[in-house]
């Protein structure tokens, strides 16, 4: 991908199991990481809107042991594209997948790829975000269950 910067038209809010984030971080933080999803429409729309630019992605660490009462984003990266799965698996095997996903059953339609993924020094309340094209922010206890396109914060 020939990135010409980062778009300010939209961003992505996505849940990723905390175990996957931590296992990826522990293994030396590859330049790119790929997460599986069935929400191919969301990523197709993101690709149409972003052109050749990256999209900021804000990640909610789902299935975390110590979740705060009000949902918050604790990771950030740059979405750089998605690839179709092959038999439910990433076409390059485990090369870009978090180690904690090694025992997953092959079930994903696509894999969305992120660069520069890192934990935030200060979490951001999900209530400070709003859906793309929406007038109001998410409620304080809103928990994303799938990737969503959001207005650039």
C-alpha positions in Angstrom: 0.0 0.0 0.0 1.3 3.4 -0.9 0.1 5.5 2.1 -0.2 9.2 1.5 -1.1 9.9 5.1 -4.0 9.2 7.4 -7.6 10.1 6.5 -9.6 12.5 8.7 -12.9 11.4 7.0 -13.5 8.5 9.4 -11.9 6.2 11.9 -12.7 2.6 13.1 -13.8 1.5 16.5 -13.3 -2.3 17.0 -13.3 -4.9 19.7 -10.4 -7.3 19.9 -10.0 -9.9 22.7 -7.5 -8.6 25.2 -5.7 -12.0 25.1 -4.9 -11.5 21.3 -3.6 -7.9 21.9 -1.3 -9.0 24.8 0.0 -12.1 23.0 0.8 -10.0 19.9 2.6 -7.4 22.1 4.5 -10.1 24.0 5.9 -11.7 20.7 7.9 -8.6 19.7 5.3 -6.5 17.9 5.5 -7.3 14.3 5.1 -4.3 11.9 1.6 -5.5 11.0 -1.0 -7.5 12.8 -4.2 -9.1 11.3 -7.4 -9.7 13.1 -10.2 -11.9 11.8 -13.8 -10.6 11.2 -17.1 -11.4 9.6 -17.8 -7.7 9.2 -16.5 -7.5 5.6 -19.0 -4.8 4.7 -17.6 -2.4 7.3 -14.0 -2.9 5.9 -15.2 -2.6 2.3 -16.9 0.7 3.1 -13.8 1.9 5.0 -11.6 1.0 1.9 -13.9 2.9 -0.4 -13.9 6.0 1.8 -10.2 6.0 2.6 -8.7 5.8 -0.8 -5.0 5.1 -0.4 -4.8 6.5 3.1 -4.5 4.7 6.4 -7.4 5.0 8.9 -6.9 5.4 12.6 -8.3 2.5 14.5 -9.3 2.6 18.2 -9.5 -0.8 19.9 -11.6 -1.8 22.8 -9.9 -4.8 24.6 -12.9 -7.2 24.8 -13.1 -10.1 27.2 -10.7 -8.3 29.6 -10.5 -9.4 33.2 -10.7 -5.9 34.7 -13.2 -4.0 32.6 -14.1 -0.5 33.8 -17.8 0.3 34.3 -17.8 2.8 31.4 -16.3 1.3 28.2 -13.0 2.6 27.0 -10.5 2.2 24.2 -7.1 1.2 25.3 -5.2 0.5 22.0 -4.6 2.5 18.9 -3.2 1.7 15.4 -3.5 2.4 11.7 -5.8 0.3 9.5 -4.1 -0.3 6.2 -6.5 -2.7 4.5 -8.1 -6.2 4.6 -7.6 -9.5 2.9 -10.0 -12.3 2.0 -9.6 -15.4 4.1 -8.6 -18.7 2.6 -10.8 -21.4 4.2 -11.3 -19.1 7.1 -7.6 -18.5 7.7 -5.3 -15.7 6.9 -3.7 -16.3 3.4 -0.2 -16.0 5.0 -0.9 -18.3 7.9 0.2 -17.1 11.3 2.7 -14.5 9.9 0.6 -11.5 11.0 -1.7 -13.2 13.5 -1.5 -12.9 17.3 0.0 -16.1 18.8 -3.2 -16.5 21.0 -5.2 -17.2 17.8 -3.1 -20.3 16.8 -5.8 -22.7 18.1 -8.8 -20.8 16.7 -11.0 -22.7 14.3 -10.9 -21.3 10.8 -14.0 -19.2 10.5 -13.3 -15.6 9.4 -14.4 -14.0 6.1 -11.7 -11.4 6.1 -8.7 -10.2 8.1 -8.2 -6.5 8.7 -4.6 -5.4 9.0 -3.2 -2.9 11.4 0.2 -1.2 11.6 1.7 0.8 14.5 -0.6 -0.9 17.0 0.2 0.1 20.6 -1.5 0.5 24.0 -2.6 4.0 24.8 -0.9 5.7 27.7 -4.4 7.0 28.8 -7.6 5.1 27.8 -10.3 7.1 25.8 -13.9 6.8 26.8 -16.0 5.2 24.1 -18.6 7.8 25.0 -16.3 10.4 23.3 -16.9 8.7 19.9 -19.9 8.8 17.6 -20.8 6.6 14.7 -20.0 7.9 11.2 -22.9 10.1 10.1 -24.5 10.1 13.5 -25.3 13.3 15.6 -24.7 12.0 19.1 -21.9 10.1 20.9 -22.2 6.5 22.0 -23.7 6.0 25.6 -21.1 5.7 28.4 -21.7 2.0 28.8 -21.8 1.1 25.1 -19.7 -1.9 24.3 -18.8 -2.5 20.6 -19.5 -6.1 19.6 -18.1 -5.7 16.0 -16.0 -3.2 14.1 -17.8 0.1 13.5 -17.0 3.2 11.3 -16.9 6.3 13.4 -16.5 10.0 12.9 -12.8 11.1 13.1 -12.4 12.2 16.7 
